[in-house]
Amino acid sequence: MMETSLRQKNMALLKLKYAIWKEGKHYVSQCLNVDVSSFGKTKKEAFKNLEEALELYFEDVKSPKVIKITQVQIVSGALKHA
């Protein structure tokens, strides 16, 4: 998990947390504070693409609704399905 800050024009600094994982041939990057994700061939590319997606997401938002994430735990589970 990574944490970074995103500053928009005339906006406060947003502290955001990301998760990045490999899925097949690509890396998936997801912001845990808002429902935005992206991908890339490398972790670095996935991270860069997510930051660009977040900039576009927040571009026209005057009062962003960002969920505060203080502690992340990865847990495993099992689910039966038909």
C-alpha positions as CSV (number, residue, x, y, z in Angstrom):
1,M,0.0,0.0,0.0
2,M,1.2,3.5,-0.8
3,E,0.2,6.9,0.4
4,T,0.6,10.1,-1.6
5,S,-0.7,13.6,-1.6
6,L,-2.6,15.3,-4.5
7,R,-2.9,19.0,-4.7
8,Q,-5.4,20.6,-7.0
9,K,-5.6,24.2,-8.1
10,N,-7.1,26.3,-5.3
11,M,-7.7,23.1,-3.3
12,A,-6.4,21.7,-0.1
13,L,-3.9,18.9,-0.1
14,L,-5.6,15.5,-0.2
15,K,-3.8,12.6,1.5
16,L,-4.7,9.4,-0.4
17,K,-3.8,5.8,0.1
18,Y,-3.4,3.4,-2.8
19,A,-3.2,-0.4,-3.2
20,I,-1.3,-1.9,-6.1
21,W,-1.3,-5.6,-7.1
22,K,-0.4,-7.8,-10.1
23,E,-3.3,-9.2,-12.0
24,G,-2.3,-11.3,-15.0
25,K,0.2,-9.4,-17.1
26,H,-0.7,-6.0,-15.6
27,Y,-0.5,-4.1,-12.3
28,V,-3.8,-2.7,-10.9
29,S,-3.7,0.5,-8.8
30,Q,-6.7,1.5,-6.7
31,C,-7.3,4.6,-4.5
32,L,-8.8,3.4,-1.3
33,N,-10.3,6.8,-0.4
34,V,-12.4,7.2,-3.5
35,D,-13.7,4.7,-6.2
36,V,-10.9,5.3,-8.8
37,S,-8.6,2.7,-10.2
38,S,-6.2,2.3,-13.1
39,F,-3.6,-0.2,-14.4
40,G,-0.2,-0.4,-16.2
41,K,2.5,-2.8,-17.4
42,T,4.7,-1.9,-14.3
43,K,3.9,-0.7,-10.8
44,K,5.4,2.7,-11.7
45,E,3.1,3.0,-14.7
46,A,0.0,1.8,-12.7
47,F,0.8,4.4,-10.0
48,K,1.3,7.2,-12.6
49,N,-1.9,6.3,-14.4
50,L,-3.9,6.3,-11.2
51,E,-2.6,9.7,-10.3
52,E,-3.7,11.0,-13.7
53,A,-7.1,9.4,-13.2
54,L,-7.4,11.0,-9.8
55,E,-6.5,14.4,-11.2
56,L,-9.3,14.1,-13.7
57,Y,-11.7,12.8,-11.1
58,F,-11.1,15.8,-8.8
59,E,-10.8,18.3,-11.6
60,D,-14.4,19.7,-11.3
61,V,-15.2,18.6,-7.8
62,K,-15.5,21.7,-5.5
63,S,-15.9,19.7,-2.2
64,P,-14.4,16.3,-2.6
65,K,-15.9,13.4,-0.5
66,V,-12.8,11.5,0.5
67,I,-13.1,8.6,2.9
68,K,-10.4,8.8,5.6
69,I,-8.4,5.6,5.7
70,T,-6.3,5.2,8.9
71,Q,-5.3,1.6,8.9
72,V,-5.5,-1.1,6.2
73,Q,-5.4,-4.8,6.9
74,I,-5.4,-7.5,4.2
75,V,-7.4,-10.5,5.3
76,S,-8.3,-13.7,3.5
77,G,-11.7,-15.3,3.3
78,A,-13.6,-18.1,1.5
79,L,-16.9,-18.0,-0.1
80,K,-19.0,-20.9,-1.5
81,H,-20.9,-20.3,-4.6
82,A,-22.9,-22.4,-7.1
